[in-house]
Amino acid sequence: MDDLAGGTLRLLEALETLSLGIEGKGAMWRALRVAAEEAPELQGIDYDWLVGRAEEQRRRVEVERLTIATKALLSAGS
């Protein structure tokens, strides 16, 4: 594998890791939103906005991830 393909694969791995982190963050906001129904100390935070922001971040990273995945996987097969 040449350096370019290796670098692209490393970038793909980083984007996949970032994607998982964003997914986890969104899951945390959803869980806190549900818990806030029973816990007054968790109320007053706009969980819907935070969930929406995580979903938008995830969509943006996914576009990049798929672009890099195509490049990495095509060059790895060459």
C-alpha positions as CSV (number, residue, x, y, z in Angstrom):
1,M,0.0,0.0,0.0
2,D,1.4,3.4,-0.9
3,D,1.6,6.3,1.5
4,L,-1.4,8.1,-0.1
5,A,-3.6,5.0,0.4
6,G,-2.3,4.6,3.9
7,G,-3.0,8.2,4.7
8,T,-6.5,8.0,3.2
9,L,-7.2,4.8,5.3
10,R,-6.0,6.6,8.4
11,L,-8.3,9.5,7.6
12,L,-11.2,7.1,7.1
13,E,-10.4,5.5,10.5
14,A,-10.4,9.0,12.1
15,L,-13.7,9.9,10.5
16,E,-15.3,6.7,11.6
17,T,-14.1,7.3,15.2
18,L,-15.4,10.8,15.1
19,S,-18.7,9.5,13.7
20,L,-19.0,7.1,16.6
21,G,-18.3,9.8,19.1
22,I,-21.0,12.0,17.7
23,E,-23.4,9.1,17.7
24,G,-22.6,8.5,21.4
25,K,-23.1,12.2,22.2
26,G,-26.5,12.2,20.5
27,A,-27.5,9.1,22.5
28,M,-26.4,10.8,25.7
29,W,-28.5,13.8,25.0
30,R,-31.5,11.6,24.2
31,A,-31.0,9.7,27.5
32,L,-30.7,12.9,29.5
33,R,-33.9,14.3,27.8
34,V,-35.8,11.2,29.0
35,A,-34.2,11.4,32.5
36,A,-35.0,15.1,32.8
37,E,-38.7,14.2,32.9
38,E,-38.1,12.7,36.3
39,A,-35.1,14.8,37.5
40,P,-35.7,18.5,38.0
41,E,-31.9,19.1,38.2
42,L,-31.6,18.0,34.6
43,Q,-34.4,20.3,33.4
44,G,-33.9,23.7,31.7
45,I,-31.5,22.4,29.0
46,D,-32.6,22.4,25.4
47,Y,-32.0,18.7,24.7
48,D,-33.9,18.8,21.5
49,W,-31.5,21.4,20.2
50,L,-28.5,19.4,21.4
51,V,-29.9,16.2,19.7
52,G,-30.5,18.1,16.5
53,R,-27.0,19.5,16.6
54,A,-25.5,16.0,17.0
55,E,-27.6,14.7,14.2
56,E,-26.5,17.6,11.9
57,Q,-22.8,17.0,12.8
58,R,-23.3,13.3,12.1
59,R,-24.8,14.0,8.7
60,R,-21.9,16.3,7.8
61,V,-19.2,13.8,8.9
62,E,-21.0,11.1,7.0
63,V,-20.7,13.0,3.7
64,E,-17.0,13.3,4.3
65,R,-16.6,9.7,5.5
66,L,-18.3,8.3,2.4
67,T,-16.1,10.4,0.1
68,I,-12.9,9.3,1.9
69,A,-14.1,5.7,2.1
70,T,-14.5,5.6,-1.6
71,K,-11.0,7.0,-2.2
72,A,-9.4,4.7,0.4
73,L,-11.1,1.5,-0.6
74,L,-10.5,2.1,-4.3
75,S,-6.8,2.9,-3.8
76,A,-6.4,0.0,-1.4
77,G,-7.6,-2.4,-4.1
78,S,-5.2,-1.1,-6.7
